[in-house]
Amino acid sequence: MSLTATTPARPRTRKTAATLLAVALCMSLAACGGAGKKAPAGSGTDANGAKKLVFGFSQVGSESGWRAANTKSIQDAAKAAGFELKFSDAQQKQENQIAAIRTFIQQKVDVIGFSPVVVTGWDTVLKEAKAAGIPVILTDRAIDTQDKTLYKTFIGSDFVKEGTAAGQWLVDAEKSGTGTVNIAELEGTTGSAPAIDRKKGFEDLVLKDPRFKLVADQTGDFTRAKGKEVMTAFLKAHKDINILFAHNDDMAMGAIQAIEEAGLKPGKDIRIVSIDGVKDAFQAMVDGKIEVVVECNPLIGPQVMDLVRKLKDKAEVPARVESKEGVFTKDKAAAELPNRQY
Amino acid sequence: MPPTVARLAGHRLFWPLALLAALLVTNVAYTPDFFSIQIRDGHLFGSLVDILRLGSPLLLVALGMTLVIAIGGIDLSVGAVVAISGAVACLNISDLADQQSVGGVVVAVLLALGVCVALGVWNGVLVAGIGMQPIIATLILMVAGRGVAQMITSGRIVTVNSEPYHLIGGGYELGLPLSVVIAAAVLVLTGLVVRRTALGLLLESVGGNREASRLVGIRARGLTIAVYAFCALCAAGAGLMVSSNVAAADGNNAGLWIELDAILAVVIGGTSLTGGRFHLGGTAIGALVIQTLSTTVYTVGVPPESTLVFKALVVMAVCLLQSPAFRAKVLSRKLPRRSDTGVGAPAAGTATSTGSSRSSTPASAAQSPKEATTL
């Protein structure tokens, strides 16, 4: 302490400087967040002077290419439909989403849409929306609530069905086979809805048949790097893998590299089934490295706008709308590749 | 216990090495040819090679972290720097007209390293210039850096198809993975520079007491900034390896939580988190233990939902075993009358975060369990 006492002024100035800097940083961060939340200032009328339909949409964030494609689809579809879109990015935080929904209510938008970050905790804010008479659409992810009247409809993928579709392809492909089929599975992030549901859909169908054996199963966190690392170890520990089921394309792409580095041929020695349908995976199918990709479609913008229009017109909408998704096998890949937007 | 064994067991690297050996042997039970190394396509091929290759990025990050911790700091931003480095390099390479051109790749790599050194200097200036707590100063870049990496890649995964770039993380030199060669070279060079010159002593002095070091004429501020810059440079190298290995830059996930693995590697290696002393060799062992642990999880087939708990238990075991106070308490109960020779081992009882290294004699603690508890 005596050391600092000899220079009493410096520590204090330092502390002040540090505090100022921290405050400045916080403010600039807050400013960035605020800028993202601000709704685009639209005129509110279309070319004919009629009042435009206003759609407030709160996105989860921008964590992946899939999500970026999802955002773009919604923005483009709103433009094409002639709606005024008030878009807000929640940056993976529930409080941001709740704040955005409250703002939409104050702005008296016609319809509110959001892709919930988490499944619970929405009742209060959705009751406010209901009281204001604004219909709500959930996209991509569901919520967990006792009161099903809080939202009008939920549009998005059914992850269990995606897993089942992947399993169905495998069962069909092995219909005439007799020997044991050894399967390795690369799971998504442990505990995430897509990982749990895709695993369930796939395994419930496939493992009914004792010919199919799950020899290796580990999480690859939905990433290329982890997918590659885990597959590298799988290949050393299990010499007899016939099929790889990856919960998303990124892990499949990493696994392909691991398989090739081990001197094996993906598509021949090990056949790969994947989910998502990104451009790279279609290219890999064209190259013969992936057998089949079950699509998980982010391009739900047009379907969402359709529902928005119906809700505005007070028309009836189904409580659950499934997004349009396909199963693409190797032979269809070349034709589809140019249409891939993400 | 014979004296030689006791001396071995007292060495600070004994327990991490024992654990490493145990993990490797466990693997053999599940994969009989685990230790076999073949030559395939003109290079070494096998599980041990994989462990070294996949562990290289962590080793590199942990090396930088060791020096930062040695001067009494900590760097939480290395994971973000890993992401930024890969993003800058991949984006520049993907913009090249010819991705196979060596010159273009070298420029991209140098640019990535340069950007990251600048980030390291930023960290150093916040800590040494402005006097912020290291954990807060580097937290800023940890949070903001991942955003920067995503801004660079526009939230996409940037893929490259460049042979020269792929060499860094996936290529081989003289039959050895190039990433292992790079990591080993940096380890040896750093070891030589800090231990064959006075630099290591100066770093430990700054870590022990910054103000006292300054008063005896050590330029603590400059050293601190340089060490943070070096740490960021190491992280940048790791970022290049990670992105080069999968030929893609993922701003969102590359290097996620690697800062925690790196700190863990440093701790397992026997460096005290309070600063003032460090062991580069121990850090290398620590990094290998962590990578071997991951590989073991995959080979043994630990269910994904229990993976983290399994890892935590192993790490807890090694940290406890390494603590002289804990060993004295538990082991001496089993062997109630340890001979004097065992106690006389020059236990460099540095070990873990208990900071017991500072307390003078772990050896005396071994004599009596009661004393151990009062330590």
Chai-1 contact restraints between the chains, C-beta under 6 A:
chainA,res_idxA,chainB,res_idxB,connection_type,confidence,min_distance_angstrom,max_distance_angstrom,comment,restraint_id
A,L3,B,E211,contact,1.0,0.0,6.0,A-B,restraint_1
A,R14,B,G131,contact,1.0,0.0,6.0,A-B,restraint_2
A,A17,B,I130,contact,1.0,0.0,6.0,A-B,restraint_3
A,A18,B,I130,contact,1.0,0.0,6.0,A-B,restraint_4
A,A18,B,M132,contact,1.0,0.0,6.0,A-B,restraint_5
A,S62,B,G155,contact,1.0,0.0,6.0,A-B,restraint_6
A,E63,B,N252,contact,1.0,0.0,6.0,A-B,restraint_7
A,G65,B,R156,contact,1.0,0.0,6.0,A-B,restraint_8
A,G65,B,I157,contact,1.0,0.0,6.0,A-B,restraint_9
A,A68,B,G155,contact,1.0,0.0,6.0,A-B,restraint_10
A,E187,B,P304,contact,1.0,0.0,6.0,A-B,restraint_11
A,T190,B,P304,contact,1.0,0.0,6.0,A-B,restraint_12
A,T190,B,E305,contact,1.0,0.0,6.0,A-B,restraint_13
A,Q218,B,Y298,contact,1.0,0.0,6.0,A-B,restraint_14
A,Q218,B,P304,contact,1.0,0.0,6.0,A-B,restraint_15
A,T219,B,P304,contact,1.0,0.0,6.0,A-B,restraint_16
A,T223,B,N253,contact,1.0,0.0,6.0,A-B,restraint_17
A,R224,B,V246,contact,1.0,0.0,6.0,A-B,restraint_18
A,R224,B,A248,contact,1.0,0.0,6.0,A-B,restraint_19
A,A225,B,V242,contact,1.0,0.0,6.0,A-B,restraint_20
A,A225,B,V246,contact,1.0,0.0,6.0,A-B,restraint_21
A,K228,B,V246,contact,1.0,0.0,6.0,A-B,restraint_22
A,E229,B,L54,contact,1.0,0.0,6.0,A-B,restraint_23
A,V230,B,Y298,contact,1.0,0.0,6.0,A-B,restraint_24
A,T232,B,D50,contact,1.0,0.0,6.0,A-B,restraint_25
A,A233,B,T295,contact,1.0,0.0,6.0,A-B,restraint_26
A,A233,B,Y298,contact,1.0,0.0,6.0,A-B,restraint_27
A,A233,B,T299,contact,1.0,0.0,6.0,A-B,restraint_28
A,K236,B,S47,contact,1.0,0.0,6.0,A-B,restraint_29
A,A237,B,T31,contact,1.0,0.0,6.0,A-B,restraint_30
A,A237,B,T299,contact,1.0,0.0,6.0,A-B,restraint_31
A,G254,B,V246,contact,1.0,0.0,6.0,A-B,restraint_32
A,G263,B,R40,contact,1.0,0.0,6.0,A-B,restraint_33
